[in-house]
Amino acid sequence: MLHMGHRDHNSPAVRRVVRDADYSWGTSTMMNLYSGTTCPFSHRCRIVLYEKQMDFQVIDVDLFNKPEDIAVINPYNRVPVLVDRDLVLYESNIINEYIDERFPHPQLMPPDPIMRARARQLLFTMEQELFSHIDVLKRTSSRPRNRACTCATALPS
């Protein structure tokens, strides 16, 4: 895994949409996943790539000190971002659907459209009900005293 930090703290922030053909990513055949170590959406992409037994490289991004490269490849300046040759994808659902469709074996989503829709709805529900509490947990975990009790009360019963 690689770790990315800022290259130059004095350079202005770069924000632009990069289309696949606008940026030369080189000739690497290995996929690169720009990922945050504490980002649940990044971990979803990691899980899918591992389940597909793909050759890929994880590039850890410091979420508190993001490199300018992230803003160049993702106009929302967020992770995860997948770079596969000349293709740049961001947002975990888009990345995961691309991986599952491009590499169909093993199939991660059910073949039946109704069951696939239910699986997607379950993923959406998890994002809304579980992942939405991550920020609360991060804020409460920074308090030194009684962290376990504070985190438990932050979750809905």
N, C-alpha and C positions, 0 to 999 in steps of 0.2 A: 504494500500500500504506500502511496505517496501522500505527502502532506503539503497543502498549499497555503501560503500566507501572502500578504501584500508584497509586491515587488518594490514599489516606490510609493512612499507615503505622501509625497509632494505632488504627484501627478493628479490631474482632475479625474473625476469619476466618468467612466465611459458608459453610456446607455444607448444602445441601439439594437434593433432586431437584426439578428444574423440569419440570413437564409442559408440553406444547405450549401449552395454553390458560392456564396460570398466569402467563405472562410476556408482556407486550406488547412485541413486537419492532418495532412501527411498521408502516407500510404500504409499506416498501421492497420492490420486486419483484426487486431484485438479491440474489443469494445472497452471504452473507458466510462466508468460511472463516477461522477462527481457526487460525493455523498457526505452528509454530516453524521458524525458518530453518534449523536444523540437525537437524530431526526427519525421519527418512526416511518415517515414516507420513504426516506432513503433505505431504511431497513427492509421495507416491503419489496423494493426493487432488488436488493441484495438477495433476499430469499428466493425470488423468482429466478434470478440468474443462477443461483446455486442449485435450485431444483432442476433447472434445464441442463445443468452440468456444462455451462458455457465457459469459454475462456474469456475472462474479462479482468480488467484492472480497476481496483477501487482507489480513487483519489480522494483522500480525506480532506475536507474543507473545514477550516476553523470558522464556525458560524458566528463568532464574535469579532472576527477580523477577516472578513471574506476578501479573497483576492479579486482584482478587477476583472480577471478572466471570466468569472461567473456572470458578471453584469454584461459582458460582451456576448456570451453564448446564450444567456437567458435574460430576456428583457425585464423579468420580474425579480432578478437577482436572488433566486432561491435554488436550493437543491431539493431533490436529485435532478441531475442532468445526465443523459446518456449520449455519448458520442460514438457512433458506429460508422466508421469510415467518413463519408461526407454528410451523414445524417445527424442532426442534432435534435434531441427530444427532451422536453422537460415536463414535469408533473408525473407523479408516480403511476396514476391510472393509465395514462397514454403510453408511458414507457413499458409497463407490464403487458398491456394489450398488444403492443408492437412485438415484444419478445415472444409472447405466446403464439401469435399468428405467424411470425417469421420462422420460428423453430417449433413446429407443431408436436414434437415428441420429446418428453412425455407431455400430454395435453393436460393443462392445469385447470382449464374451465370446462364445464360439462358440455357435451356435444349438442344436447337438446336446448333449443332457444329459450324455452320457459325456465329450465333449470339454470341456464347461463344468466338470465335476467335476475333470477332470485339470488344467485351468487353475487352479482354486481350490486344488488340492493343491500345484501348483507355487508359487503365492503363499504358501501356508502354509510350504512348505519354505524359501523365501527368507527369510521372517520368522525361522524357527528357525535356519537355518544362516548367514545373512548379517547380518541386522539385529541378532542377538544380540551381535555383536562390536562394534557401534557404541560401546557404553559403554567397552569395553576400548580402542578406538582413541582415544576422547576423553581417557581418563585418561593414556594414553601420550603423546598429542600435547602434553600440558601440560609434559612434561619437555623442557628446553631442548636437551639434547645427544642426537645420534644418533636423532632421531625416526623417520626412515624405516626404519631397521633394526629398531627396537623394534616399530613397527606391523606390519612384515612378519612378525615372529616371533609376533605375537599371533594371526594367522589360521591356521586348521588347514591342513595340506597335503593 
